[in-house]
Amino acid sequence: MTTSRAMPWLLLAGVVFFALNLRGPIVAIAPVIGQIRDELHLSAATAGLLTSLPVLCFALATPLAAALIGRAGPERAVLISLAGILVGTLIRAQGGFTFAVVGTVVIGVAITIGNVVVPVVVRRDFPPARVGIVTGVYTATLNVGAMLTSIGTAPLADWLGWRAAITAWAVLIIVAIIVWGQAAGWRRSVLGERGPASDVLDAPAAHSASWRSLTAWLLMLAFGGQAFSYYGITTWLPTILHDLQGLDARSAGASSAVFQILAVVGALGVPLLAGRWRPGSVVALVGVLWLAMPVGLLVDPSLWPLWSVLGGAAQGGGITIVFIIIVRMSRSDDQARGMSAFVQGGGYLLAATGPSIVGGVHEASDGWSAPLLVVAGSVLALIAFGLIAAARVEARHP
């Protein structure tokens, strides 16, 4: 942790610009997925892979990311992550489906490094009293990045074509590389050099201990329900709004941005609620709001702005409350890191199937009722497993 009590604003700017690129490249596919399917002759389930593959990487590449951070150190790991996202973005828009898959995998592995390294940077370099605020800003910025690509990709595609549209976001990556380079240089000159993040390498032992915890399994399943719902809705919401409400690609992409940006409310609001309510009560509230999204679209799609507001706030709060529960049940930093790795690894493995399953059910049923029921079922999993896990934690840590 930094020895200075002042907020390192340049480093915070580096974290913010980095975070802008940790979800946007995945979401950029959604507004133009119809064009990609038509040009590359893909089924709905196959097209869903372009969103689900990065999430699968989140699950499978975490050990690789931790090892890289331990060897290279956090500063270089951030640059490696950004460079990988840039290379993957450029590859993805070249050629046919093979290039799209290769670029998508590169993006997924690079973002996995980012997912792991940001908590290391925040915990190490920001004042203890500001860690919660910085984490909230980081989580909110993830959704801002997703919102920007949701709004901007379809208009860019109308102007330049889908390949140039998803490549254009490389500008944000380049800006992030420049800002982070300045922030890392400032850190070395002001705070001095630090050795490799050895504490990250201790995570596997704590991670293996999580296998023996019933509460960890419950939280993993709850996180999986949250993430499955998020990526399933994120990938197909523009198409759902086009099919059910007749919105064009540009309007559907912009409307789905409401779902992304409202996550900022959940990400910043849930920590305030968790300070006053029991975790189980927060889980219940988040679950009910989340459930309004698929059920609302099913019952009355014309009210999609309302459902997007409720669901967006809930999805931003869902991941936050899971991690709050992890912190409350953990007795040490090592246990918290191991629990977090276990919950994210298994949860993202489940979430990786979301876009393809939702797309496949849509194709098989030739409608959106069954896919929306699938999403509702995954939200119910978040509620059920989250409530049980919260009750166990409250019993042991009242």
Disulfide bonds with the S-S distance in Angstrom:
none
